[in-house]
Amino acid sequence: MSNTLLAIDIGTINVTAVIAKNDYDTINILGTGTAPSEGINKGSIINIDKASGCIKAAADSAKRSFGQDVDSTVVSISGTYTRSIRSTGSINIPNGQITPNEIKLVLETALYNSTIVPDYEVIHVIPIFFKVDDANEVKNPLDMNGSRLDVSVYIVTAKKTALINIQSALNNANIEVNNFVLNGYASALSVLEEEQRNLGVAVIDLGGSTTEISLFKGNAIIYNDFLPIGSMNITKDLSIMLHTPMNAAEEVKTKYGTLYPLDADNANSIKRIKMPTIGDEQNQSEHSLDRIGLIIHARVEETLIMIKDMMHQSGVNETINAGIVLTGGMSKLPGIKKLASAIFGDIPIKVANPFNIKNGWMSFDDQSMSTIVGLIFYGLNKNTTFELDSNRKLRYYKQTPKAPKPQPIPQTPTKSEPINTTKGSQTQQVQKPRIDEDNGLGITLTKEDKSQGLSKFW
């Protein structure tokens, strides 16, 4: 049974906090909280006081339901200020058998062999593959025998000043962070099946103000990138083009936003809507849904084309045999799968929700919940890869034993002897159990039972 975890997803639109616990390989949600984001823009903290306020509000709401202190905290970090490199390491194995100590040592060797930019801090060291004695690539060398262990790793680093700003906001909210987790990495953990990982798959998390791209092969992330564009850009486009306040543009996007053309044959469908005007909100102007749809379509199409160009330049398209998985809030737009298929060509496209953790607090069956679900999986050690985390500690999946089923205790009849009691003028015989000896199992045996061999049986 593991300790309690506080997972915090610091998003541009909302801050989400969840308290969870892994009870015999089953995730239990103990409390949740959300708060509108303030002081956060495109994954960066621009006002520590405001950011700490919304983080504290979300965390306090989750803790209010739980009512106790948590044991560890994991926090998401945007790809805005991250860099990634590859490295290799090799060690000898004097004892012949590979234990977690050898795996940690070879990962540390690969990290030592890398060149880290001075103002960046390591948050992930993830093995791409291992080799034992020049054999073929292996995913899990634990308990194998050999004389040498090699590893190729993917290292994710984050700018120190950005980490310090997040830590300052968390400290102001009386929260001590244990691990930072890359947003795109967490989202991928929550939506990918094992078969997709084995074949090679790209995860595109279309968030509020950022888009994160992660490529998985096997159990390892082998590429990640970042685009400072998200669903808030659609809202801004609508606000500018329609001369309407941001809140009205967001409402229109949420209620009427689609990438499908309007049904011209449907006489009952809404063709035009009224919206307030900036600076003169008492007066409303009419706008056609066709024009609104064109504005949304143009922004999403531009975003997907930019992602395609980034992936093409990186040369990762040859390894995504399982296609592309879209998740995040913008992926909820109707018609996005069809548009992405037209842009990416023959590459299969899937829109995915995170694996739903059933609970009585909040629904995780939503694309915008991918990062927080991935943080829970990561914090409760549900991901199957080895890794050096942001504290340089080795993480790897450990199967939690199932809860033992309670066994009924056999009951042995006891020998009774009569005793006399007096009630009124009559004497009655009452049977009283005669206990001679306790055998240590919670079962008592009489002398007659022992003489009949029951003591040996038990």
C-alpha positions as CSV (number, residue, x, y, z in Angstrom):
1,M,0.0,0.0,0.0
2,S,1.5,3.4,-1.1
3,N,1.4,6.8,0.5
4,T,-1.0,9.6,-0.4
5,L,-0.1,11.8,-3.4
6,L,-1.1,15.4,-4.2
7,A,-1.0,15.9,-8.0
8,I,-1.1,19.5,-9.3
9,D,-1.6,20.4,-13.0
10,I,-0.8,24.1,-13.4
11,G,-2.6,25.0,-16.6
12,T,-3.3,28.3,-18.3
13,I,-7.0,28.1,-17.9
14,N,-7.4,26.1,-14.7
15,V,-5.3,24.7,-11.9
16,T,-6.4,21.2,-10.9
17,A,-5.4,19.4,-7.7
18,V,-6.1,15.8,-6.9
19,I,-5.2,13.7,-3.8
20,A,-4.9,10.0,-4.6
21,K,-3.7,6.7,-3.1
22,N,-2.7,3.4,-4.6
23,D,-4.4,0.7,-2.5
24,Y,-3.2,-2.7,-3.6
25,D,-2.8,-1.6,-7.3
26,T,-6.2,0.2,-7.3
27,I,-6.2,4.0,-7.5
28,N,-8.5,5.7,-5.0
29,I,-9.3,9.4,-5.3
30,L,-9.5,11.0,-1.9
31,G,-10.1,14.7,-2.8
32,T,-10.2,17.1,-5.8
33,G,-10.1,20.8,-6.4
34,T,-10.0,23.3,-9.2
35,A,-9.4,27.0,-9.5
36,P,-9.3,29.5,-12.4
37,S,-5.6,30.2,-13.3
38,E,-4.2,33.6,-12.6
39,G,-0.6,34.8,-13.0
40,I,0.1,32.1,-15.5
41,N,0.6,32.6,-19.3
42,K,1.6,30.0,-21.9
43,G,2.9,27.7,-19.2
44,S,5.0,30.3,-17.5
45,I,4.4,32.0,-14.1
46,I,4.3,35.8,-14.7
47,N,2.9,36.7,-11.2
48,I,4.0,34.6,-8.3
49,D,1.4,36.1,-5.8
50,K,-1.6,35.4,-8.1
51,A,-0.3,32.0,-9.2
52,S,0.2,30.9,-5.6
53,G,-3.3,32.1,-4.8
54,C,-5.0,29.9,-7.4
55,I,-2.7,26.9,-6.6
56,K,-3.5,27.2,-2.9
57,A,-7.3,27.5,-3.6
58,A,-7.2,24.3,-5.7
59,A,-5.0,22.4,-3.2
60,D,-7.0,23.5,-0.2
61,S,-10.2,22.4,-1.9
62,A,-8.8,18.9,-2.4
63,K,-7.4,18.7,1.1
64,R,-10.7,19.9,2.6
65,S,-12.2,16.6,1.4
66,F,-9.2,14.6,2.6
67,G,-8.6,16.2,5.9
68,Q,-5.0,15.0,6.4
69,D,-1.5,15.8,5.3
70,V,-0.2,14.3,2.0
71,D,3.1,12.3,1.8
72,S,4.3,13.6,-1.6
73,T,3.5,16.1,-4.3
74,V,4.1,16.0,-8.1
75,V,3.6,19.1,-10.2
76,S,3.4,19.5,-14.0
77,I,5.9,21.7,-15.9
78,S,5.3,23.1,-19.3
79,G,7.5,22.4,-22.3
80,T,7.9,26.1,-22.7
81,Y,11.2,26.2,-20.9
82,T,12.6,22.7,-21.5
83,R,15.4,21.3,-23.6
84,S,16.1,17.6,-24.3
85,I,19.3,15.7,-25.3
86,R,20.4,12.1,-25.7
87,S,23.3,10.3,-24.1
88,T,24.7,6.9,-23.5
89,G,26.3,5.0,-20.5
90,S,28.0,1.7,-19.8
91,I,29.1,-0.1,-16.6
92,N,30.6,-3.4,-15.7
93,I,28.6,-5.9,-13.5
94,P,31.0,-7.5,-11.1
95,N,28.4,-9.8,-9.5
96,G,26.9,-10.9,-12.8
97,Q,23.3,-10.1,-11.9
98,I,21.6,-6.8,-12.7
99,T,19.8,-5.3,-9.7
100,P,18.1,-1.9,-9.3
101,N,21.5,-0.5,-8.1
102,E,23.2,-1.4,-11.4
103,I,20.3,0.2,-13.4
104,K,20.5,3.4,-11.4
105,L,24.3,3.5,-11.8
106,V,24.2,3.1,-15.6
107,L,21.6,5.9,-15.8
108,E,23.7,8.1,-13.7
109,T,26.7,7.3,-15.9
110,A,24.7,8.3,-19.0
111,L,23.7,11.6,-17.3
112,Y,27.4,12.2,-16.3
113,N,28.4,11.7,-19.9
114,S,25.9,14.3,-21.2
115,T,26.4,18.0,-21.6
116,I,23.8,19.9,-19.6
117,V,23.5,23.7,-20.2
118,P,24.5,25.4,-16.9
119,D,21.3,27.3,-16.3
120,Y,19.1,24.1,-16.8
121,E,18.1,21.4,-14.3
122,V,17.5,17.8,-15.1
123,I,13.9,16.6,-14.5
124,H,13.8,13.2,-16.4
125,V,16.5,10.7,-17.4
126,I,14.5,8.0,-19.3
127,P,16.1,5.0,-20.9
128,I,15.4,4.4,-24.6
129,F,16.8,0.9,-24.5
130,F,19.3,-1.3,-22.6
131,K,21.9,-3.8,-23.8
132,V,23.4,-6.6,-21.9
133,D,26.8,-7.9,-23.2
134,D,26.3,-6.6,-26.7
135,A,23.0,-8.5,-27.1
136,N,19.9,-7.2,-28.7
137,E,18.1,-4.2,-27.2
138,V,16.1,-5.1,-24.0
139,K,13.4,-3.1,-22.3
140,N,13.8,-4.5,-18.8
141,P,17.3,-5.8,-17.8
142,L,16.3,-6.3,-14.1
143,D,17.5,-9.7,-12.8
144,M,19.2,-10.6,-16.0
145,N,22.8,-11.9,-15.9
146,G,25.7,-10.4,-17.8
147,S,29.1,-8.7,-17.4
148,R,28.3,-5.3,-18.9
149,L,25.2,-3.1,-19.1
150,D,24.8,-0.3,-21.7
151,V,22.0,2.2,-21.9
152,S,20.8,4.9,-24.3
153,V,18.8,7.7,-22.5
154,Y,16.6,10.7,-23.3
155,I,17.2,13.6,-20.9
156,V,14.7,16.3,-20.3
157,T,16.0,19.5,-18.7
158,A,14.1,22.7,-17.5
159,K,15.3,26.2,-17.0
160,K,16.3,26.8,-13.4
161,T,14.7,30.2,-13.1
162,A,11.3,28.7,-14.2
163,L,11.6,25.9,-11.6
164,I,12.5,28.5,-8.9
165,N,9.4,30.6,-9.8
166,I,7.1,27.5,-9.6
167,Q,8.7,26.5,-6.3
168,S,8.2,30.0,-4.9
169,A,4.5,30.0,-5.9
170,L,4.1,26.6,-4.3
171,N,6.0,27.7,-1.1
172,N,3.7,30.7,-0.8
173,A,0.8,28.2,-0.9
174,N,2.5,26.1,1.8
175,I,3.1,23.2,-0.6
176,E,6.5,21.4,-0.9
177,V,7.0,19.8,-4.3
178,N,8.8,16.4,-4.6
179,N,8.8,15.9,-8.4
180,F,8.4,17.9,-11.5
181,V,6.9,16.1,-14.5
182,L,6.9,17.3,-18.1
183,N,3.3,18.1,-19.3
184,G,3.5,16.2,-22.5
185,Y,5.1,13.2,-20.8
186,A,2.3,13.0,-18.3
187,S,-0.4,13.3,-21.0
188,A,1.1,10.5,-22.9
189,L,1.1,8.2,-19.8
190,S,-2.6,8.7,-19.5
191,V,-3.8,8.0,-23.0
192,L,-1.4,5.5,-24.6
193,E,-1.9,1.7,-24.8
194,E,1.1,-0.6,-24.6
195,E,0.7,-1.7,-28.3
196,Q,0.8,1.9,-29.4
197,R,4.0,2.5,-27.5
198,N,5.6,-0.6,-28.9
199,L,4.8,0.5,-32.5
200,G,5.8,4.1,-32.0
201,V,3.2,6.9,-31.5
202,A,3.1,10.7,-31.3
203,V,0.9,12.4,-28.7
204,I,-0.2,16.0,-29.4
205,D,-1.6,17.7,-26.3
206,L,-3.6,20.7,-27.5
207,G,-3.9,22.8,-24.4
208,G,-5.3,26.2,-23.4
209,S,-2.3,28.3,-24.5
210,T,0.3,25.7,-25.5
211,T,0.7,22.6,-27.6
212,E,3.1,19.8,-26.5
213,I,4.3,17.1,-28.8
214,S,5.7,13.8,-27.4
215,L,6.9,10.8,-29.3
216,F,7.0,7.4,-27.6
217,K,8.8,4.3,-28.7
218,G,8.6,1.3,-26.4
219,N,8.4,2.6,-22.9
220,A,10.4,5.7,-23.5
221,I,9.8,9.2,-24.8
222,I,12.3,9.8,-27.6
223,Y,11.3,13.3,-28.7
224,N,9.3,16.3,-27.4
225,D,8.6,19.8,-28.6
226,F,6.5,22.8,-27.8
227,L,4.3,25.3,-29.6
228,P,3.0,28.5,-27.8
229,I,-0.4,28.1,-29.4
230,G,-3.6,26.7,-27.8
231,S,-7.4,27.0,-27.6
232,M,-7.1,30.5,-26.1
233,N,-5.7,31.7,-29.4
234,I,-9.0,30.8,-31.0
235,T,-10.8,32.9,-28.4
236,K,-8.5,35.8,-29.0
237,D,-9.1,35.5,-32.8
238,L,-12.8,35.6,-32.3
239,S,-12.6,38.5,-30.0
240,I,-10.5,40.6,-32.4
241,M,-12.3,39.6,-35.6
242,L,-15.8,40.0,-34.1
243,H,-15.0,43.0,-31.9
244,T,-16.5,41.3,-28.9
245,P,-15.2,40.8,-25.3
246,M,-13.1,37.7,-24.5
247,N,-15.7,36.1,-22.2
248,A,-18.3,36.4,-25.0
249,A,-15.8,35.0,-27.5
250,E,-15.1,32.0,-25.2
251,E,-18.8,31.3,-24.7
252,V,-19.4,31.3,-28.5
253,K,-16.4,29.0,-29.1
254,T,-17.6,26.6,-26.4
255,K,-21.2,26.6,-27.5
256,Y,-21.0,26.9,-31.3
257,G,-17.4,26.0,-32.2
258,T,-17.1,23.3,-34.8
259,L,-14.8,22.5,-37.8
260,Y,-17.7,21.0,-39.7
261,P,-19.6,23.1,-42.3
262,L,-23.1,24.2,-41.3
263,D,-26.0,22.0,-42.4
264,A,-27.5,24.2,-45.1
265,D,-30.5,21.8,-45.6
266,N,-31.6,22.1,-41.9
267,A,-34.1,24.9,-41.7
268,N,-34.2,24.7,-37.9
269,S,-30.4,25.2,-37.5
270,I,-29.2,28.6,-36.1
271,K,-27.5,30.7,-38.8
272,R,-26.8,33.9,-36.9
273,I,-26.2,34.9,-33.3
274,K,-26.1,38.2,-31.4
275,M,-22.9,39.2,-29.5
276,P,-22.0,42.2,-27.4
277,T,-19.5,44.8,-28.8
278,I,-16.3,45.8,-27.0
279,G,-16.8,49.2,-25.3
280,D,-20.5,49.2,-25.9
281,E,-21.8,46.0,-24.4
282,Q,-25.3,47.3,-24.1
283,N,-25.6,47.1,-27.9
284,Q,-25.3,43.7,-29.7
285,S,-24.3,43.0,-33.3
286,E,-25.2,39.9,-35.3
287,H,-22.6,37.5,-36.7
288,S,-23.1,34.5,-38.9
289,L,-22.0,31.1,-37.6
290,D,-20.4,30.5,-41.0
291,R,-17.9,33.3,-40.3
292,I,-17.3,32.1,-36.8
293,G,-16.6,28.6,-38.1
294,L,-14.1,30.0,-40.7
295,I,-12.2,31.9,-38.0
296,I,-11.9,28.8,-35.8
297,H,-11.0,26.5,-38.8
298,A,-8.2,28.9,-39.9
299,R,-6.6,28.9,-36.5
300,V,-6.8,25.1,-36.0
301,E,-5.6,24.4,-39.5
302,E,-2.6,26.7,-39.1
303,T,-1.7,25.0,-35.7
304,L,-1.8,21.5,-37.2
305,I,0.3,22.5,-40.2
306,M,2.9,24.0,-37.9
307,I,3.0,20.8,-35.9
308,K,3.3,18.8,-39.0
309,D,6.3,20.9,-40.1
310,M,8.0,20.6,-36.7
311,M,7.6,16.8,-36.8
312,H,8.9,16.6,-40.4
313,Q,12.0,18.6,-39.6
314,S,12.8,16.5,-36.6
315,G,12.6,13.3,-38.7
316,V,10.3,11.4,-36.3
317,N,7.5,10.7,-38.8
318,E,9.2,7.4,-39.8
319,T,8.8,6.0,-36.3
320,I,5.2,6.7,-35.6
321,N,3.7,3.4,-36.9
322,A,0.8,3.7,-34.5
323,G,-0.1,7.1,-35.7
324,I,-0.9,10.3,-33.9
325,V,-3.1,10.7,-30.7
326,L,-4.7,14.0,-30.1
327,T,-5.7,15.1,-26.6
328,G,-6.1,18.2,-24.6
329,G,-8.9,20.8,-24.5
330,M,-8.7,21.9,-28.1
331,S,-9.1,18.3,-29.4
332,K,-12.7,18.5,-28.2
333,L,-13.6,20.6,-31.2
334,P,-16.0,18.6,-33.5
335,G,-14.3,17.7,-36.7
336,I,-10.7,18.0,-35.6
337,K,-10.0,14.3,-36.4
338,K,-11.1,14.8,-40.0
339,L,-9.1,18.0,-40.4
340,A,-6.0,16.4,-38.9
341,S,-6.3,13.4,-41.2
342,A,-6.5,15.7,-44.2
343,I,-3.3,17.6,-43.0
344,F,-1.2,14.6,-41.9
345,G,-2.1,12.4,-44.9
346,D,-1.7,8.6,-44.4
347,I,-0.8,8.8,-40.7
348,P,-3.7,7.4,-38.6
349,I,-5.3,9.9,-36.2
350,K,-7.1,9.2,-33.0
351,V,-8.7,11.6,-30.5
352,A,-8.3,10.1,-27.0
353,N,-9.6,10.7,-23.5
354,P,-7.3,9.6,-20.6
355,F,-8.0,6.4,-18.8
356,N,-10.9,7.1,-16.6
357,I,-10.3,6.7,-12.8
358,K,-13.8,6.1,-11.5
359,N,-14.5,8.1,-8.3
360,G,-17.2,10.1,-6.7
361,W,-15.4,13.5,-6.9
362,M,-14.8,14.4,-10.6
363,S,-14.9,12.8,-14.0
364,F,-11.6,12.2,-15.7
365,D,-13.3,11.1,-18.9
366,D,-12.3,14.3,-20.8
367,Q,-9.4,15.3,-23.0
368,S,-8.6,18.3,-20.8
369,M,-7.9,15.9,-17.9
370,S,-5.0,14.1,-19.6
371,T,-2.2,15.8,-17.8
372,I,-3.7,15.4,-14.3
373,V,-4.4,11.7,-14.8
374,G,-0.8,11.2,-16.1
375,L,0.5,13.0,-13.0
376,I,-1.5,10.5,-10.8
377,F,-0.1,7.6,-12.7
378,Y,3.4,8.9,-12.5
379,G,3.2,9.8,-8.8
380,L,1.7,6.4,-7.8
381,N,4.4,4.6,-9.9
382,K,2.0,3.2,-12.5
383,N,4.3,3.9,-15.5
384,T,6.2,0.8,-16.5
385,T,9.6,2.4,-17.5
386,F,12.7,2.9,-15.4
387,E,13.7,6.5,-14.8
388,L,15.8,8.9,-12.8
389,D,13.4,11.6,-11.6
390,S,13.9,15.3,-10.8
391,N,15.5,14.2,-7.5
392,R,17.9,11.7,-9.2
393,K,16.0,8.8,-7.6
394,L,15.3,5.6,-9.5
395,R,11.7,5.0,-10.3
396,Y,10.3,1.8,-11.7
397,Y,7.1,-0.1,-11.7
398,K,6.6,-2.4,-8.7
399,Q,3.7,-4.8,-8.7
400,T,1.6,-4.2,-5.6
401,P,0.4,-7.4,-4.0
402,K,-3.3,-7.8,-4.0
403,A,-5.2,-7.3,-0.8
404,P,-5.5,-10.7,1.1
405,K,-9.0,-12.1,1.3
406,P,-10.2,-12.6,4.9
407,Q,-10.2,-16.3,5.7
408,P,-13.0,-17.7,7.9
409,I,-11.8,-19.3,11.2
410,P,-13.0,-22.9,11.5
411,Q,-15.1,-23.4,14.6
412,T,-14.6,-26.4,16.8
413,P,-17.4,-27.7,18.9
414,T,-16.6,-27.5,22.6
415,K,-17.5,-30.1,25.2
416,S,-20.0,-28.8,27.7
417,E,-20.6,-29.9,31.3
418,P,-23.8,-29.3,33.3
419,I,-24.0,-26.8,36.2
420,N,-26.9,-26.2,38.5
421,T,-28.7,-22.9,38.7
422,T,-31.7,-22.1,40.9
423,K,-34.7,-20.2,39.5
424,G,-37.4,-19.8,42.1
425,S,-38.0,-23.1,43.7
426,Q,-36.8,-25.2,40.7
427,T,-33.3,-26.3,39.9
428,Q,-32.3,-26.2,36.2
429,Q,-29.2,-27.5,34.4
430,V,-27.4,-25.0,32.1
431,Q,-24.7,-26.1,29.7
432,K,-21.4,-24.2,30.3
433,P,-18.5,-24.5,27.8
434,R,-15.4,-26.1,29.3
435,I,-12.2,-24.5,27.9
436,D,-9.1,-26.4,28.7
437,E,-6.4,-25.0,26.4
438,D,-5.9,-22.4,23.6
439,N,-3.9,-23.7,20.7
440,G,-2.7,-20.2,19.6
441,L,-5.0,-20.1,16.5
442,G,-8.0,-18.7,18.2
443,I,-9.5,-22.2,18.5
444,T,-9.9,-23.9,21.9
445,L,-9.6,-27.7,22.4
446,T,-10.9,-29.7,25.3
447,K,-9.1,-32.7,26.8
448,E,-11.5,-35.1,25.0
449,D,-10.9,-33.3,21.7
450,K,-7.1,-33.7,22.1
451,S,-7.5,-37.4,23.0
452,Q,-9.4,-37.9,19.7
453,G,-6.5,-36.4,17.7
454,L,-8.0,-32.9,16.9
455,S,-5.0,-31.1,18.4
456,K,-2.8,-32.8,15.8
457,F,-5.3,-32.0,13.0
458,W,-5.4,-28.3,13.8
